[in-house]
């Protein structure tokens, strides 16, 4: 019997679509919360240092916008956990304690830090000293950032599972090193890149709102002061995102080479690889990578990809075909071919089945240990046992290719944008050029697009895995009817659209009101 | 921890909530949202699939059955 006859294929696709919808929606609020936290804290610091009431009013205005976004974003992430339990129950059980610890810490941190300090920040202006209030404002931002840390630790573990051991008796992964999970290099890179890129959203939003006031000739003093702070935060963050992005790419090259190959549409790799700036890759179909034909009109930076991935002009970068057929890393380690990994994965699943059956039958310890050894030695390839065709191991190349270019392209544009804004702030008059003020407003959706594209690269790039090499989506999904997933998908779509419309409406009203 | 401290904390929240303007609207939205998420969605649309399909204490049997079947049968 084929397992596909037991599992509705639509369940996998709709469950993925639903998770993507929820995560994308959730990510509309998180970066603005993290970014505005920095902006409002800087403004309140100016008030604390100067004792000028103007800065107090300015800080309070941005805190109000922070509050609107914070309130609308509260609990949108919890829906993702519901989806784990219903649509991704095998995965949810399989990850076991690994997710439990970071998510529990996140919950505690979010609840205690944020609820305490947010209350002091909003209710405490006349109740606590300026120093204490300032500390509460910074700690509100720190609390949100720490929450993000634990969520990103959980996500990073799925991309690079470390610090755990699979227990075949409980069918769960058990944490053997909290430090390895919490301080995984992948998690650190992901945290730095994600949080810094969120600050860009805060910077762009601040600049855009300020420029809107300048266009309307309102709140000019506050707008002129805010635009400088927004642009400084934005420029520092944009440059930081580029640096951390480079580091993240190196980590991806090391532990998820297929993702990098998909991002680059690199079919046959090698040394001294160039970095594609753009090419006319068909966005609608998976390319015929086996033929190895490059997309037309390719513009590339010589050696660029080798530098990005290895920090060396001559660095070796494997392509899709190299990874599928097996290759030797520069350090001499041979990477198995997809066929070899699939075979090892099937051995692991069979060993698991035999072990559990033998244990039920009361087999002796020696027999059980032999089966456990067989499972352990093949466990690194466990997930490959679910792969029917090696083409399933190749993520959707066009989405990765274009999402990566949108992210990097808009990121570079933002660096230029913030530099131009600061030039006009300090060397010209930012209150005059309407073209720049209008551009600032257009940059808000562009920055969000880049931010969401970053997640598209991270998540589409690791397909077919929910946990890299350990568990593919076909094994993770629950045996549920796709119809119920379709219904909840459209419920979410309606709910999220309504909530977004409500937030934008309240936000615009608050901006329109002014300080 | 003195009584004065607790009173101050109580006053902070009490006065804060009483004097809210925009915050009142936001709290209504938060409460409606939490109701929809936890009461409507969780209860009616997002049951715990494993709990519904296995007996307590034998969840691993269900998961093992599903995962081994999908791996070996294809």
Boltz contact constraints between the chains, C-beta under 6 A:
constraints:
  - contact:
      token1: [A, 1]
      token2: [B, 73]
      max_distance: 6.0
  - contact:
      token1: [A, 2]
      token2: [B, 74]
      max_distance: 6.0
  - contact:
      token1: [A, 3]
      token2: [B, 70]
      max_distance: 6.0
  - contact:
      token1: [A, 3]
      token2: [B, 73]
      max_distance: 6.0
  - contact:
      token1: [A, 3]
      token2: [B, 74]
      max_distance: 6.0
  - contact:
      token1: [A, 71]
      token2: [B, 26]
      max_distance: 6.0
  - contact:
      token1: [A, 71]
      token2: [B, 30]
      max_distance: 6.0
  - contact:
      token1: [A, 74]
      token2: [B, 30]
      max_distance: 6.0
  - contact:
      token1: [A, 75]
      token2: [B, 34]
      max_distance: 6.0
  - contact:
      token1: [A, 75]
      token2: [B, 37]
      max_distance: 6.0
  - contact:
      token1: [A, 82]
      token2: [B, 42]
      max_distance: 6.0
  - contact:
      token1: [A, 82]
      token2: [B, 46]
      max_distance: 6.0
  - contact:
      token1: [A, 85]
      token2: [B, 48]
      max_distance: 6.0
  - contact:
      token1: [A, 86]
      token2: [B, 46]
      max_distance: 6.0
  - contact:
      token1: [A, 86]
      token2: [B, 49]
      max_distance: 6.0
  - contact:
      token1: [A, 89]
      token2: [B, 49]
      max_distance: 6.0
  - contact:
      token1: [A, 89]
      token2: [B, 50]
      max_distance: 6.0
  - contact:
      token1: [A, 90]
      token2: [B, 63]
      max_distance: 6.0
  - contact:
      token1: [A, 90]
      token2: [B, 66]
      max_distance: 6.0
  - contact:
      token1: [A, 90]
      token2: [B, 67]
      max_distance: 6.0
  - contact:
      token1: [A, 93]
      token2: [B, 50]
      max_distance: 6.0
  - contact:
      token1: [A, 93]
      token2: [B, 63]
      max_distance: 6.0
  - contact:
      token1: [A, 123]
      token2: [B, 12]
      max_distance: 6.0
  - contact:
      token1: [A, 123]
      token2: [B, 16]
      max_distance: 6.0
  - contact:
      token1: [A, 127]
      token2: [B, 12]
      max_distance: 6.0
  - contact:
      token1: [A, 170]
      token2: [B, 60]
      max_distance: 6.0
  - contact:
      token1: [A, 171]
      token2: [B, 60]
      max_distance: 6.0
  - contact:
      token1: [A, 171]
      token2: [B, 63]
      max_distance: 6.0
  - contact:
      token1: [A, 171]
      token2: [B, 64]
      max_distance: 6.0
  - contact:
      token1: [A, 349]
      token2: [B, 71]
      max_distance: 6.0
  - contact:
      token1: [A, 353]
      token2: [B, 68]
      max_distance: 6.0
  - contact:
      token1: [A, 356]
      token2: [B, 64]
      max_distance: 6.0
  - contact:
      token1: [A, 385]
      token2: [B, 71]
      max_distance: 6.0
  - contact:
      token1: [A, 386]
      token2: [B, 71]
      max_distance: 6.0
  - contact:
      token1: [A, 388]
      token2: [B, 74]
      max_distance: 6.0
  - contact:
      token1: [A, 475]
      token2: [B, 67]
      max_distance: 6.0
  - contact:
      token1: [A, 475]
      token2: [B, 70]
      max_distance: 6.0
  - contact:
      token1: [A, 478]
      token2: [B, 49]
      max_distance: 6.0
  - contact:
      token1: [A, 488]
      token2: [B, 45]
      max_distance: 6.0
